[in-house]
Structures are given as structure tokens and as C-alpha cells.
């Protein structure tokens, strides 16, 4: 039987490991999610479990840290729920590559000239390919319209502290895992209501050829919304940022890597880190949980 002393010893050991590994773990309140259902951390009960997420699950950060120690590359990651934050090098800046396209989409939909009307075929001809198949030409056009000022305005609205938009190469914009999990946890909140469902549908409709990493290991019973970025398959950058929802429960997770050596190697880094961190989430096949 575990004693109070043994629990204290375990807590001390975990604290020492956290300190040695450079892991940031802190409590964090978040605005009530609007999609798919509004709820606070105190009132949101995970469907099929009946308890708040933070009472039944913690991300397996230490397993992911152990894995990355033996891997090439410059790796950082973070996990956020409505009530907690966990990270390894969460404030380390890395180039965004195409994960910036989620910010480009949200910033574009927030423009007064777009937010106040229905989307037209031109809007969709840019947004759909940019998100679902990561089209760079569409991103270039939107980046010209939005500019650094539009991206920085969105970053300020979200509460990002380390974001830096870059021109003329938007893929070299600097992001952190902490900032990106803050953005993705309630990404729908930053999208005008009339365009929210369309934008979230795009993030849920990434083409099969780009559904590596989190797309391979997302737990059953959770709806996945995500965007990846990779340095044209060179291994320079392999990033993914994701939101998982199950009813009102939410988990956002960002894994950022650079200098992987090859795209194949980088994809394996992402897959294993996502798998390790997300292990233990309650799962289920019932579609009403998604």
C-alpha cells in the first residue's frame, strides 16, 4: 500500500526530473471553448468518462523527452488543456514553415472586408488549397494581403509572446510551442462566427498524403484539427500543431523540429512524440464523442 511518505518521494522525484529536463509545467486558465461546445474546465466532463480531463489524464512528457534524447534535430513540444500546460523547451523559437498557414487563415477571415460577408469563390480558392494540401501559392497571396502587421495583430490577440512574422519568407516566421498551443486550444474563438465551421472543417480535412505524425496516431474518439509544416521535404523543418476535441474536452499540442536530416526522419520524430505524449487519453469509437 502506498504511504503518504511514498507519495511525497514520488512527487520529489518527478520534480527533480522536470527540473533536469527543462520541462515547464504550470496551471493555465483558458477562455471557454466555443467549438464544438462551450464549457469551462470545471464543468466539462469528458464524454464516456464523466470527469474533467485534467483529473483523469496527464501527458506523458517524460517519455517523449527520453525519446528525443536519442534523436537528431532541434526539438521542442508543448501540451495544453483548459486547466494545465506542459512543455519541453516550450519557449524555444523555431521557424514556422507551413504551420503559419493556420494563422494566415484566421487573420484573413478576421479582416473586416471578409468577416462581414459570406465567403465567395475567390476566398475559397485560396483557403481550401492552402490548408488542406498546404498550397504555397495561395499562402503567398494571403500573406501579401495580411502582411506582418496582420499576423502580429492576431498574435497579440491570442496572447503570443514570442511570435515574430518574417518577410519576404513567411515560412521563416518564428514560433514557439507554448504560443502555438495557446492559439490552437481555442482557435475557433479567434475566427468570426459566420466562418468558423468552414475554417474548422478545413483543419479537419488535411489530404491523406500529409496526414503523417499526429495524423497517424491521433486517439480514437477524438476529432483532430491540425496543420503541418515541412521545409519542402528537406528535413530542415518538420512541425505539426493540433487540436483534439471530444465533446467539450480539448487538448492542443505542438511539436516543432528542425535539422532532422531528412523528412522521413522528421516524420518519425513527430509520430513517436505525439504517440508518447497522448498515451492514456480516454478513447472510444462512438462518433458522438468526437
Backbone bond lengths (Angstrom), bond angles and torsions (degrees), N, CA, C in turn:
res aa  C-N    CA-C-N  psi(-1)  N-CA   C-N-CA  omega(-1)  CA-C   N-CA-C  phi
1 X - - - 1.476 - - 1.527 108.65 -
2 X 1.333 116.16 135.10 1.463 120.24 179.30 1.517 109.91 -72.73
3 X 1.326 116.41 134.71 1.456 121.38 178.05 1.511 110.41 -101.55
4 X 1.345 115.28 168.16 1.459 119.68 177.52 1.527 110.04 -58.86
5 X 1.355 116.34 -37.48 1.457 119.93 179.23 1.517 112.20 -65.19
6 X 1.347 116.92 -38.83 1.461 119.00 -179.63 1.513 110.86 -68.34
7 X 1.337 117.35 -37.21 1.457 119.94 176.14 1.510 110.17 -62.81
8 X 1.338 116.94 -41.61 1.455 119.92 179.75 1.512 110.66 -63.50
9 X 1.334 116.78 -39.94 1.455 120.68 178.97 1.521 111.00 -63.44
10 X 1.353 116.19 -42.99 1.462 119.74 178.11 1.512 111.28 -61.75
11 X 1.312 116.24 -42.79 1.467 119.96 -179.89 1.517 110.90 -61.59
12 X 1.367 115.54 -40.53 1.459 119.79 179.65 1.520 110.51 -65.56
13 X 1.332 117.05 -41.68 1.458 120.48 179.81 1.517 111.52 -62.98
14 X 1.347 116.55 -43.59 1.462 120.37 178.08 1.513 110.61 -61.75
15 X 1.346 115.82 -43.17 1.464 119.49 -179.93 1.517 110.70 -61.33
16 X 1.357 117.19 -39.86 1.456 120.15 179.49 1.520 110.88 -66.48
17 X 1.349 117.58 -41.06 1.452 120.60 178.35 1.510 111.36 -63.22
18 X 1.332 115.88 -41.81 1.460 120.60 178.90 1.512 110.49 -60.39
19 X 1.329 116.32 -44.97 1.458 119.89 -179.18 1.516 111.13 -63.98
20 X 1.339 116.73 -42.52 1.455 120.45 -177.60 1.517 111.83 -68.19
21 X 1.325 117.09 -33.80 1.463 120.41 -175.13 1.519 112.77 -87.75
22 X 1.293 118.19 -7.08 1.457 119.69 -179.51 1.510 112.75 74.89
23 X 1.313 117.60 31.99 1.454 121.96 -178.35 1.512 109.74 -89.16
24 X 1.324 116.33 135.07 1.460 120.67 174.66 1.513 108.00 -100.84
25 X 1.320 117.05 123.99 1.454 121.75 177.86 1.515 107.58 -132.60
26 X 1.312 117.23 118.52 1.451 118.65 179.21 1.516 110.25 -149.98
27 X 1.318 116.02 160.16 1.450 120.79 174.96 1.513 109.29 -77.43
28 X 1.303 117.31 146.49 1.463 120.74 -177.90 1.514 108.13 -149.80
29 X 1.314 116.94 121.49 1.456 119.28 174.78 1.513 108.60 -82.07
30 X 1.323 116.99 156.00 1.459 120.87 -179.42 1.507 109.51 -141.86
31 X 1.325 115.20 155.50 1.454 119.75 178.31 1.522 109.45 -65.50
32 X 1.327 116.38 151.17 1.458 120.52 -179.45 1.519 109.83 -63.10
33 X 1.339 118.41 129.14 1.448 120.57 -179.40 1.519 112.08 -66.11
34 X 1.320 116.19 146.34 1.463 121.24 178.98 1.512 112.59 -104.26
35 X 1.304 117.76 -10.39 1.453 120.04 -177.04 1.510 108.14 -139.57
36 X 1.304 121.07 126.62 1.446 125.42 1.04 1.520 114.67 -85.91
37 X 1.351 119.03 -10.74 1.463 119.56 179.61 1.522 108.71 -152.18
38 X 1.341 117.59 136.14 1.456 119.36 -179.98 1.521 111.64 -74.73
39 X 1.328 115.59 135.05 1.456 120.62 176.41 1.520 108.09 -167.19
40 X 1.312 117.18 151.08 1.457 120.76 174.51 1.520 108.72 -92.86
41 X 1.322 116.53 169.89 1.457 119.91 179.63 1.524 111.16 -60.53
42 X 1.336 117.03 -32.90 1.460 120.73 -178.14 1.524 112.44 -73.93
43 X 1.343 117.27 -31.43 1.459 119.80 -175.05 1.516 113.41 -100.07
44 X 1.325 118.49 -15.78 1.460 120.97 -177.95 1.523 110.35 -80.11
45 X 1.316 116.21 115.41 1.453 122.47 176.33 1.522 108.11 -105.17
46 X 1.323 117.08 128.44 1.452 121.19 -177.10 1.529 109.70 -63.53
47 X 1.317 119.02 122.90 1.472 120.86 179.13 1.519 111.65 -56.05
48 X 1.315 115.50 136.44 1.446 121.09 -179.26 1.515 113.61 85.69
49 X 1.339 116.92 -10.63 1.465 121.98 -179.41 1.521 110.80 -121.14
50 X 1.344 116.07 -41.37 1.455 120.11 176.56 1.505 115.31 79.48
51 X 1.341 117.28 18.32 1.463 121.27 178.12 1.523 108.96 -136.60
52 X 1.338 118.45 156.21 1.464 120.85 177.32 1.523 111.35 -61.19
53 X 1.317 116.96 145.73 1.454 121.60 -175.61 1.523 112.60 -57.99
54 X 1.339 117.16 -43.46 1.454 120.04 -176.01 1.522 113.59 -69.29
55 X 1.331 117.24 -10.76 1.461 120.47 175.44 1.522 112.82 -88.07
56 X 1.326 116.44 -18.65 1.466 119.09 -173.07 1.522 113.95 -116.66
57 X 1.351 117.05 -8.14 1.469 117.93 -174.58 1.514 110.90 -151.41
58 X 1.336 114.31 139.51 1.453 121.63 168.18 1.518 108.28 -131.72
59 X 1.321 118.03 140.31 1.469 119.96 -179.03 1.530 111.50 -65.04
60 X 1.306 114.76 146.95 1.463 120.97 -176.99 1.535 109.14 -87.08
61 X 1.330 115.54 66.84 1.456 122.15 -175.50 1.535 111.21 -62.40
62 X 1.333 117.65 -42.95 1.458 120.18 -174.79 1.526 112.08 -64.99
63 X 1.332 118.01 -34.39 1.468 120.34 176.53 1.522 110.29 -64.66
64 X 1.339 116.88 -41.08 1.463 120.29 178.71 1.528 111.24 -66.45
65 X 1.330 116.66 -37.39 1.468 120.16 177.73 1.525 110.09 -64.94
66 X 1.318 117.03 -43.50 1.467 120.52 178.45 1.528 110.62 -59.37
67 X 1.339 116.34 -41.33 1.467 120.17 -179.60 1.521 111.43 -63.88
68 X 1.334 117.29 -47.36 1.459 119.69 -173.45 1.525 112.37 -68.15
69 X 1.338 118.02 -21.50 1.465 120.11 179.66 1.534 112.14 -59.38
70 X 1.316 115.98 -30.85 1.451 119.53 -178.50 1.513 114.03 -96.87
71 X 1.318 116.75 12.76 1.461 120.81 -175.45 1.528 111.04 -114.90
72 X 1.331 115.09 152.41 1.457 120.08 172.43 1.514 109.69 -72.55
73 X 1.309 115.15 160.81 1.455 119.70 170.98 1.513 113.65 106.66
74 X 1.304 113.51 168.34 1.461 123.73 -179.87 1.523 106.39 -105.67
75 X 1.330 118.08 105.27 1.461 122.91 -166.40 1.523 111.14 -116.96
76 X 1.318 116.01 137.92 1.468 122.85 174.00 1.522 107.55 -144.84
77 X 1.333 116.66 147.17 1.465 118.56 177.01 1.517 110.73 -155.35
78 X 1.331 114.95 161.63 1.463 120.93 -179.54 1.515 109.44 -154.42
79 X 1.337 114.82 154.29 1.465 123.19 178.20 1.521 108.13 -133.32
80 X 1.308 116.36 139.18 1.465 120.51 -179.06 1.525 109.61 -137.69
81 X 1.328 115.89 136.30 1.459 122.54 169.36 1.519 107.38 -118.53
82 X 1.320 116.44 -176.67 1.462 118.89 179.91 1.519 112.17 -63.76
83 X 1.331 117.29 -23.88 1.450 119.28 -174.89 1.513 116.11 -121.39
84 X 1.335 119.00 -0.72 1.464 119.34 -174.89 1.517 111.28 -152.40
85 X 1.324 114.84 158.81 1.460 122.60 177.77 1.517 109.07 -136.16
86 X 1.336 116.18 138.30 1.453 122.63 178.38 1.524 107.61 -137.16
87 X 1.321 117.09 141.94 1.447 117.01 179.13 1.508 114.58 -160.93
88 X 1.316 115.19 156.25 1.456 123.38 170.65 1.522 106.84 -119.03
89 X 1.320 116.54 115.80 1.467 122.67 -174.86 1.541 110.00 52.97
90 X 1.301 118.72 47.06 1.468 120.56 -171.60 1.526 114.38 -67.77
91 X 1.337 118.27 -19.03 1.460 121.41 -179.32 1.522 112.66 -104.20
92 X 1.316 116.39 10.89 1.463 121.12 177.58 1.529 108.87 -76.62
93 X 1.318 117.48 123.39 1.466 121.74 -177.89 1.523 110.93 -81.42
94 X 1.310 115.20 134.74 1.455 121.99 173.46 1.518 108.92 -137.60
95 X 1.328 116.45 161.21 1.457 120.36 178.69 1.527 110.02 -65.73
96 X 1.310 115.25 144.39 1.460 120.66 -174.92 1.514 113.94 -76.12
97 X 1.346 117.28 -34.39 1.460 120.68 -165.74 1.542 108.04 49.11
98 X 1.306 117.93 -142.76 1.470 120.28 -170.25 1.515 115.28 -80.23
99 X 1.343 119.27 -3.08 1.458 116.75 172.86 1.533 110.00 -64.09
100 X 1.339 117.22 -19.11 1.467 120.20 176.79 1.523 111.45 -62.64
101 X 1.315 117.70 -21.37 1.467 120.81 -176.57 1.525 112.14 -63.40
102 X 1.327 117.84 -26.93 1.470 119.17 174.22 1.524 110.08 -65.45
103 X 1.326 116.93 -39.93 1.463 120.72 176.75 1.523 111.03 -68.17
104 X 1.333 116.91 -39.13 1.463 119.81 177.11 1.526 110.75 -60.42
105 X 1.329 116.96 -42.57 1.468 120.54 179.24 1.518 110.93 -61.76
106 X 1.322 116.85 -49.54 1.462 120.05 -176.67 1.528 110.59 -65.32
107 X 1.323 117.61 -42.01 1.463 120.87 179.45 1.521 111.15 -63.90
108 X 1.323 117.21 -37.74 1.466 120.22 178.86 1.529 110.99 -67.21
109 X 1.316 116.78 -45.43 1.466 120.14 -179.22 1.525 112.06 -66.42
110 X 1.325 116.72 -19.89 1.460 121.40 179.28 1.525 112.60 -85.94
111 X 1.326 117.95 -9.49 1.468 120.15 178.33 1.525 109.75 -63.64
112 X 1.328 119.82 133.36 1.466 121.42 -178.24 1.523 113.45 -52.54
113 X 1.329 116.59 -35.66 1.462 120.14 -178.63 1.523 112.08 -69.71
114 X 1.331 117.77 -15.35 1.463 122.40 179.85 1.523 110.81 -109.00
115 X 1.330 116.39 -40.24 1.464 121.05 -174.44 1.520 112.71 -63.27
116 X 1.329 117.46 -27.86 1.471 120.96 -172.84 1.521 114.31 -93.11
117 X 1.320 117.40 6.68 1.465 119.86 -177.50 1.526 110.07 -141.59
118 X 1.323 114.87 169.83 1.465 119.64 174.59 1.525 109.64 -72.09
119 X 1.325 116.09 150.38 1.457 119.26 176.11 1.526 109.98 -69.07
120 X 1.327 115.44 139.29 1.458 120.12 179.30 1.532 109.69 -105.34
121 X 1.328 117.29 173.83 1.475 119.34 -178.62 1.524 113.67 -56.63
122 X 1.319 118.30 -33.38 1.467 120.57 179.16 1.533 110.49 -65.36
123 X 1.325 116.32 -45.25 1.469 119.79 177.53 1.522 110.72 -56.00
124 X 1.316 115.01 -48.75 1.465 120.19 -176.63 1.525 111.79 -67.42
125 X 1.335 116.37 -31.79 1.467 119.67 179.34 1.523 111.95 -67.22
126 X 1.326 117.33 -19.39 1.458 121.71 176.32 1.530 111.12 -95.65
127 X 1.328 116.88 -48.09 1.460 120.84 -173.53 1.524 112.64 -69.35
128 X 1.323 116.72 -43.78 1.471 119.16 -175.18 1.530 112.11 -61.19
129 X 1.335 119.50 -53.48 1.470 117.58 -179.43 1.528 113.19 -69.40
130 X 1.337 117.68 -31.64 1.460 119.64 -178.72 1.521 111.61 -62.87
131 X 1.335 117.25 -39.73 1.464 120.19 -177.47 1.521 111.50 -88.75
132 X 1.313 118.79 -50.33 1.466 119.89 -170.67 1.516 113.36 -72.80
133 X 1.352 118.17 -32.99 1.469 119.37 178.21 1.522 112.33 -128.51
134 X 1.327 116.56 15.59 1.462 123.34 171.91 1.520 113.05 58.28
135 X 1.317 116.92 45.72 1.460 122.64 -178.93 1.534 110.42 -69.09
136 X 1.324 116.56 123.48 1.459 120.90 -177.56 1.526 112.98 -78.09
137 X 1.331 117.82 -32.49 1.467 119.80 179.12 1.525 110.49 -61.87
138 X 1.326 116.22 -43.10 1.462 120.08 177.73 1.523 110.34 -63.98
139 X 1.320 116.70 -40.79 1.466 120.39 178.96 1.523 110.93 -64.06
140 X 1.337 117.29 -39.57 1.464 120.39 178.06 1.525 111.24 -59.50
141 X 1.324 116.33 -42.52 1.465 120.50 -179.07 1.521 111.07 -66.62
142 X 1.328 116.75 -43.22 1.454 119.51 179.50 1.524 111.40 -68.50
143 X 1.316 116.81 -36.60 1.454 119.89 178.98 1.528 111.02 -63.86
144 X 1.315 117.54 -36.94 1.462 120.73 176.76 1.522 111.30 -64.31
145 X 1.330 116.66 -37.55 1.462 120.96 179.31 1.535 111.64 -71.44
146 X 1.313 116.17 -41.59 1.471 121.16 -173.18 1.520 111.41 -84.11
147 X 1.325 116.58 -45.60 1.453 121.42 179.92 1.519 113.15 69.45
148 X 1.321 114.21 173.76 1.463 119.35 178.63 1.519 111.67 -59.65
149 X 1.330 116.15 -37.39 1.466 119.52 -176.31 1.516 111.51 -63.61
150 X 1.340 117.26 -39.04 1.454 120.15 178.88 1.517 112.44 -67.67
151 X 1.330 116.65 -40.12 1.459 120.26 178.06 1.523 111.10 -68.28
152 X 1.332 116.58 -41.71 1.456 119.49 179.58 1.529 111.20 -66.14
153 X 1.340 116.48 -34.19 1.467 119.97 177.63 1.524 110.34 -64.72
154 X 1.338 116.80 -41.72 1.466 120.07 176.92 1.529 110.32 -64.02
155 X 1.317 116.85 -44.05 1.462 120.66 179.54 1.524 110.96 -58.24
156 X 1.340 116.24 -40.87 1.463 120.24 179.12 1.522 110.72 -66.64
157 X 1.319 116.89 -38.82 1.464 120.95 -179.75 1.526 110.87 -65.23
158 X 1.319 116.55 -37.64 1.464 121.58 179.79 1.530 110.93 -73.25
159 X 1.326 116.28 -31.69 1.459 120.16 -174.95 1.511 112.77 99.71
160 X 1.341 116.41 20.84 1.462 120.08 175.80 1.528 109.14 -67.91
161 X 1.312 116.75 139.85 1.461 120.51 -177.49 1.523 113.35 -112.28
162 X 1.347 117.75 -16.11 1.463 120.32 -174.84 1.529 112.80 -123.47
163 X 1.324 117.67 13.52 1.463 120.08 -177.94 1.526 110.32 -80.44
164 X 1.331 115.80 139.91 1.465 120.60 176.26 1.523 109.02 -141.91
165 X 1.342 116.60 110.79 1.461 121.15 176.69 1.528 109.06 -71.09
166 X 1.330 115.52 145.99 1.460 120.84 -175.47 1.519 110.73 -130.91
167 X 1.309 116.02 137.45 1.452 123.25 174.66 1.529 108.39 -124.65
168 X 1.338 119.23 150.91 1.468 125.73 2.17 1.529 114.13 -86.42
169 X 1.330 118.04 -1.23 1.470 120.46 -177.30 1.522 108.81 -102.88
170 X 1.321 116.25 98.69 1.470 119.96 -175.57 1.532 111.81 -63.25
171 X 1.341 117.48 -26.06 1.458 120.89 -179.65 1.510 113.74 -68.71
172 X 1.348 117.02 -11.75 1.458 120.90 176.22 1.531 111.99 -96.45
173 X 1.333 116.48 10.57 1.462 119.54 172.85 1.518 108.59 -59.58
174 X 1.327 116.97 144.09 1.456 121.22 -174.52 1.529 110.29 -96.37
175 X 1.317 114.89 129.76 1.461 121.94 -178.92 1.522 109.50 -131.63
176 X 1.322 115.66 163.90 1.465 121.36 173.02 1.522 109.05 -129.06
177 X 1.321 115.41 157.73 1.460 120.26 178.01 1.521 111.01 -64.40
178 X 1.330 117.53 -36.36 1.467 120.20 179.02 1.534 110.66 -61.40
179 X 1.326 115.98 -49.75 1.460 120.19 -178.11 1.522 111.98 -63.37
180 X 1.324 116.67 -40.80 1.457 119.33 -176.26 1.525 111.93 -70.68
181 X 1.338 118.43 -34.46 1.467 118.22 175.61 1.522 110.89 -70.06
182 X 1.320 117.15 -32.90 1.468 119.79 175.53 1.530 110.19 -62.72
183 X 1.312 116.46 -41.83 1.463 122.41 179.62 1.523 110.99 -66.18
184 X 1.335 117.26 -49.90 1.460 120.10 -171.98 1.522 113.11 -75.17
185 X 1.327 118.96 -26.14 1.458 119.20 -177.26 1.521 111.54 -57.38
186 X 1.316 116.57 -39.64 1.466 121.11 178.76 1.527 110.04 -130.02
187 X 1.319 116.80 45.17 1.450 120.83 -175.77 1.522 112.13 -57.81
188 X 1.333 116.70 -34.95 1.461 120.03 179.88 1.521 112.52 -62.27
189 X 1.343 117.40 -28.34 1.461 121.50 -179.46 1.523 111.52 -63.50
190 X 1.334 116.01 -25.72 1.464 120.38 -177.55 1.522 112.74 -93.41
191 X 1.333 116.30 3.11 1.462 122.07 178.82 1.520 108.61 -107.36
192 X 1.315 117.04 129.95 1.451 120.44 -179.72 1.532 109.47 -55.02
193 X 1.320 117.21 143.04 1.462 121.66 -169.97 1.525 112.95 -56.37
194 X 1.316 117.81 -38.67 1.466 119.78 -174.67 1.529 112.21 -67.85
195 X 1.334 117.48 -22.03 1.467 120.64 -178.64 1.529 113.03 -109.90
196 X 1.310 116.91 4.03 1.464 120.77 -171.78 1.525 112.55 -64.26
197 X 1.307 117.50 -49.67 1.462 120.40 -176.63 1.522 111.73 -61.86
198 X 1.334 116.38 -40.09 1.461 119.87 179.86 1.530 110.56 -63.78
199 X 1.318 116.97 -45.92 1.459 120.91 -178.38 1.522 110.99 -63.06
200 X 1.338 117.11 -43.66 1.461 119.96 179.97 1.533 110.90 -66.92
201 X 1.331 116.25 -34.45 1.460 119.65 176.75 1.526 110.82 -61.49
202 X 1.335 116.48 -39.78 1.462 119.66 179.07 1.527 110.61 -63.04
203 X 1.330 117.12 -44.40 1.462 120.74 -179.24 1.531 112.11 -66.65
204 X 1.328 116.66 -19.22 1.470 121.26 177.33 1.523 111.96 -93.55
205 X 1.338 117.32 0.15 1.471 120.56 -170.87 1.523 112.93 -122.63
206 X 1.322 117.04 33.59 1.459 120.66 177.30 1.533 108.99 -60.27
207 X 1.327 116.88 137.90 1.468 120.63 -176.08 1.525 110.49 -62.60
208 X 1.354 117.35 151.50 1.462 120.74 -176.99 1.532 114.13 -54.04
209 X 1.323 117.93 -37.45 1.461 121.10 -177.04 1.525 112.90 -64.72
210 X 1.337 117.28 -17.85 1.454 121.05 -178.86 1.534 112.61 -112.13
211 X 1.307 116.32 13.72 1.465 120.31 -179.46 1.529 110.65 -96.12
212 X 1.332 115.83 51.68 1.455 120.75 174.22 1.529 107.68 -94.41
213 X 1.331 117.43 -179.01 1.462 119.82 179.33 1.514 111.32 64.03
214 X 1.328 116.26 -120.09 1.461 121.41 -179.82 1.526 111.04 -59.06
215 X 1.327 117.62 -30.44 1.455 120.91 179.89 1.515 113.32 -64.60
216 X 1.337 116.88 -21.83 1.466 121.48 179.54 1.522 113.24 -90.20
217 X 1.325 117.23 -23.72 1.470 119.39 -170.69 1.532 113.62 -125.03
218 X 1.332 118.46 9.19 1.460 120.29 178.65 1.527 109.59 -57.56
219 X 1.328 118.79 132.37 1.466 121.09 -175.73 1.523 112.61 -67.42
220 X 1.315 116.05 144.69 1.464 121.01 176.89 1.520 109.72 -61.60
221 X 1.320 115.17 146.92 1.451 120.15 177.37 1.519 113.74 87.14
222 X 1.331 117.73 2.21 1.465 122.84 177.61 1.520 109.05 -120.90
223 X 1.326 115.50 137.79 1.461 120.39 175.47 1.526 108.66 -84.38
224 X 1.318 116.36 131.89 1.453 121.92 -176.06 1.522 111.35 -105.62
225 X 1.325 116.04 129.03 1.457 124.39 170.80 1.529 106.27 -125.07
226 X 1.328 118.35 127.43 1.458 117.24 -177.22 1.525 111.87 -159.39
227 X 1.330 113.93 167.18 1.463 121.44 172.44 1.512 108.39 -143.65
228 X 1.321 115.59 136.05 1.448 121.56 178.68 1.510 111.40 -110.81
229 X 1.320 115.41 163.85 1.452 121.62 174.96 1.506 109.81 -145.97
230 X 1.305 117.49 136.97 1.457 121.38 -178.63 1.527 107.70 -147.66
231 X 1.281 117.25 139.99 1.464 122.59 -174.05 1.509 112.91 -71.89
232 X 1.326 115.63 63.76 1.473 121.99 -179.74 1.528 111.76 55.78
233 X 1.330 116.50 29.58 1.450 120.72 177.07 1.511 114.35 77.17
234 X 1.340 117.80 17.05 1.465 121.34 -176.39 1.527 113.09 -86.39
235 X 1.321 117.87 -16.83 1.454 121.13 -173.36 1.514 112.51 89.59
236 X 1.347 116.88 -1.63 1.459 119.36 177.54 1.523 110.84 -66.62
237 X 1.339 116.04 -42.38 1.465 121.66 -177.05 1.521 108.59 -138.44
238 X 1.319 116.36 135.10 1.462 122.04 169.48 1.524 107.10 -142.93
239 X 1.330 116.04 103.42 1.465 123.17 -175.52 1.518 110.87 -124.04
240 X 1.316 116.40 149.77 1.465 121.46 167.32 1.530 109.00 -147.00
241 X 1.331 114.60 141.30 1.464 121.61 174.23 1.521 107.08 -128.79
242 X 1.337 116.96 135.32 1.457 119.98 -170.94 1.517 112.44 -141.78
243 X 1.326 114.33 154.41 1.459 123.85 168.61 1.511 107.74 -121.74
244 X 1.335 116.85 130.40 1.455 123.25 173.50 1.518 108.24 -113.86
245 X 1.327 117.34 130.87 1.463 120.90 177.90 1.525 110.32 -126.21
246 X 1.306 114.17 144.96 1.481 122.33 174.57 1.514 105.28 -141.93
247 X 1.324 116.66 100.00 1.447 119.08 -169.73 1.518 108.85 61.15
248 X 1.329 116.73 -127.74 1.456 120.79 179.24 1.528 112.82 -85.93
249 X 1.326 118.09 -9.74 1.465 121.38 -177.88 1.522 110.36 -76.08
250 X 1.338 116.06 142.08 1.455 121.51 -176.91 1.523 111.01 -138.92
251 X 1.331 114.26 143.89 1.459 122.12 171.39 1.523 107.23 -137.12
252 X 1.329 117.23 126.53 1.461 119.37 171.84 1.515 108.39 -111.40
253 X 1.315 116.27 144.52 1.458 121.07 -175.82 1.515 108.95 -147.05
254 X 1.313 116.28 136.49 1.464 122.84 177.62 1.515 108.90 -127.43
255 X 1.322 116.26 131.55 1.463 122.01 173.00 1.524 106.89 -125.11
256 X 1.331 116.22 119.62 1.458 122.69 -176.92 1.523 108.78 -118.30
257 X 1.335 117.34 129.80 1.453 120.94 179.12 1.522 110.03 -137.27
258 X 1.312 116.13 146.45 1.469 122.69 172.82 1.525 109.15 -136.51
259 X 1.339 114.98 156.75 1.467 122.54 175.90 1.524 111.82 60.37
260 X 1.334 115.77 44.53 1.462 120.77 -179.87 1.522 112.78 -75.56
261 X 1.310 116.80 -20.85 1.464 120.27 -178.76 1.510 113.24 97.77
262 X 1.318 117.00 -39.92 1.466 121.84 175.83 1.517 108.69 -154.93
263 X 1.323 115.46 155.93 1.461 120.12 178.85 1.527 110.49 -64.69
264 X 1.319 117.45 -37.38 1.467 121.07 178.18 1.521 110.72 -60.76
265 X 1.320 116.28 -44.03 1.465 121.00 179.43 1.521 110.50 -65.74
266 X 1.337 116.93 -41.82 1.461 120.81 179.17 1.514 112.37 -63.91
267 X 1.326 117.05 -40.33 1.462 120.31 178.09 1.520 111.27 -63.06
268 X 1.332 116.61 -36.44 1.463 119.39 177.75 1.522 110.79 -67.18
269 X 1.343 116.88 -40.06 1.471 119.88 174.37 1.523 111.10 -54.76
270 X 1.325 115.94 -49.30 1.459 120.28 -178.40 1.526 111.12 -62.03
271 X 1.311 116.34 -47.54 1.467 120.69 -176.34 1.521 111.47 -57.93
272 X 1.328 116.75 -47.76 1.468 119.63 -175.59 1.523 111.09 -71.68
273 X 1.324 117.76 -39.73 1.469 119.42 179.49 1.521 110.52 -65.05
274 X 1.321 118.03 -45.37 1.464 120.07 176.70 1.527 110.59 -60.26
275 X 1.322 116.80 -44.45 1.474 120.17 -178.99 1.523 111.24 -61.23
276 X 1.335 116.10 -45.78 1.462 119.14 -178.41 1.521 111.98 -65.41
277 X 1.320 116.10 -46.24 1.464 120.20 -175.52 1.523 111.42 -65.40
278 X 1.326 117.32 -37.51 1.464 121.15 -174.10 1.524 113.31 -88.22
279 X 1.317 117.35 -3.07 1.468 119.82 -178.75 1.529 110.43 -58.04
280 X 1.315 115.66 134.36 1.458 120.23 177.57 1.509 115.25 99.76
281 X 1.343 117.66 -10.10 1.461 118.10 174.92 1.523 109.37 -60.69
282 X 1.337 118.04 138.39 1.468 119.32 177.57 1.515 110.29 -61.49
283 X 1.315 116.91 135.29 1.459 121.16 -176.92 1.511 110.35 -121.48
284 X 1.316 115.57 166.69 1.450 121.78 178.91 1.503 109.77 -179.77
285 X 1.299 116.73 152.91 1.460 120.88 -178.41 1.509 114.38 -90.34
286 X 1.321 117.00 -13.81 1.458 120.45 -174.33 1.528 110.18 -66.30
287 X 1.350 116.73 122.64 1.450 121.39 -174.71 1.529 112.46 -64.13
288 X 1.327 117.27 -19.68 1.466 117.91 -179.81 1.513 111.39 -70.19
289 X 1.312 118.11 -11.95 1.447 121.37 177.13 1.512 112.77 -82.43
290 X 1.321 118.16 -14.56 1.463 120.77 -173.41 1.518 111.22 -88.00
